[in-house]
């Protein structure tokens, strides 16, 4: 029986495949996302997998979007998922180093985009979408940082998550949370001070 099976809920095949692939990447890394393992966990035939996701890159794109939605929902998702205040958003973002699955997924997508050049334009668009969502979420709270401040924060956030993922210690996790909070505060300060031009 698959870990995704539930007698009371019928999950569509496509969703089971995505859930299985995300679970594999977050628990074990990209190397674990084989077609056979995804099919086994999702409880589907190989033909179902290739029907919905003819290539590994297509599956990875969908998995990354699904995993990223967990984080992006903090910004502009449903009210019960969204961080409704500046303090709540700061806290939620600084807790991201505790989510090893998210860091593992980020590492996976960057590795694949390096190995598969066709993924790069999609990655660029995906990153710009995330940037715009961060800006809109901050503006909804009343903060209007220049784009370069938001980009600097996101670069710091991603780099910090990678560093913590590599070190994998309680010390690095504490340091990462403090760095993210500091970078967030700098971004917010840039939105409150004299308006600097964007790029």
N, C-alpha and C positions, 0 to 999 in steps of 0.2 A: 504494500500500500504506500502510495506517495505521501510525503509530509504535507502536501497541499490539498489532499482529499478531505472532504468534510461531507458527511452523509446528508446534512441539512441544506447545503449550498451547492448549486451547480455553477461551476466557474467555466466560462467559455474557454475553448482550447487556446486561443491566442493569448488570453490573460494568464493561463496556467504556464504557458511557455515563457512569457515575460517574467512572471514571478519566479519560476525555477532558475532562469538565467541570472536574474538579479541576486537571488539567494546564493547561487554558486560563486558569483564574483565577490559578493560582500563577505562571504564566509571563508573562501579559499583562494580568491584571486582569479585573474583572467585565464590562467592555464587550466583551471578546473571547468571552464565553460566549454566543454566538448559537446558535440551533437548528441552523442550517446547518453551523457550524463543529464543534459537538459531534458531529453525525452524520458529518461527514467524517472526523474523527479516530477516532471509535469504529468507523467502517466499518459503520454501520447506516442503515436507511431512516428517514425522518422519522416514519413511522407507529410504528416501534419506540420512538422517543424519547417520543412523546406517549402511547403505551400505558403505559409505565413511569412517566413523569413528565408528567402532563397539564398542569401549570403550571410556570412558571419558578421560582416560590417553592418548590414541592415538590422540584424538582431541587436548588435551592440549599441547602435544609435538609439533604438527604442528603449533599451535597458537604461542607458545613461539618462535619457529624458525622464524616465520613470523615477529613477533614483534621485535625480536633481530636483524633481518636483517636491520631494520631502523637504528640502532646504528652501526652495523658492516659495513654497506655501507659507513659510514664516513671513514672507514679504507681502504677498498679495493673494494668498489662498483664502479658503473659506474662513469665516470669522473664528471658528473653534480651533483652527490651526495657525492662524496669523498672530504674530507678535504685535499687539495693538498699541504699544508705546515704545518710545525710544529706549527706555531701560529694559523692557522685555526683549526687544530686538537685539540689543547689546548682549544681554545674558544668553539668549538662544544661540547667537553666532559664536560666542566664546565657549559654548559647550560642544561645538562641533568636533574638537579633537577627541572627545569621548566616543565618537561614532567611528570605530575602526572600519566598518563596512563602507562608509562613505569615502574615506581616504583610499581604501583598496580599489574602489570603483574608479576614483579619479586617476589613480596610477594606471589602471587598466586602459582607460580611454586615451591617456597620453601616450602610452606604449603603442597602442594600435594605430593612433594617428601618425606616429613616427614610422611605423612599418607599412601603413596603408595610406599613401598620399591622397587618395580620393576622399578620405575622411577630413582632410584639413579645411576645405572651404566650409563644410558643415560645422566643424568645430569653431571656426571663426564666427559664424552666424550664431551658433549656440551661445558663445561667450558674450557677444554683443547683446543678445536677448537678455541674458542674466544681468548684465550691466544696466540695461534700461529698466529692468524690473526693480533692481536695488534703488536706482534713482527715483522711480515713481513711488516706491514704498516710503522712502525718506521724505519726499515731498508731501506725501499724504499725512505725515507726522509733523510737517512744518519745517523741515530741514531741506535746504537746497544747495548741496555741495556742488562745486564744479565737477565736470566729468573726470578730469584728471585726478581729483581727490578720491572719487569712487573707484577709478581704475587702480590707483595706488593701493587702496584698501583691499580690493579683490586680489591683486597680485600678492599682497602680504598674507592674506587669508590662505590662498592656495599654497604659497610657499611654506607657510607655517604648518599647514596640514601635512604636506609632504615631509617636512623635517621631523615632525612628531611621529608620523607613520614609520619613518626609517629608524628613529631612535627607540620607539616603543617602550618608553619608561614612564613611570609616574612623574619623575622630575621633568621630562620633556613635555608631558601633558600639562602640568601646572604652568610651565614657562610659556607654552603655546597659548593657553587661555589668557595669560597676562598680556602677551604680545597682541593677540586679537583685540582685546579690550582697548589697549593703547591705540592701535591703528584705527579702531572704530571711533574713538574719542577725537583723534586727529582729523578724521574725515568729517565728523560732525562740526568740529571747530572751524574747518574750512568753509562749511556751509553757513556759519553764523557770522563770520568775520567779513572784512571788506571783500567784495566780489572780485575774484580773479577770473581772468578769461579762461575759457576752455582751450583745448589744444589748438 
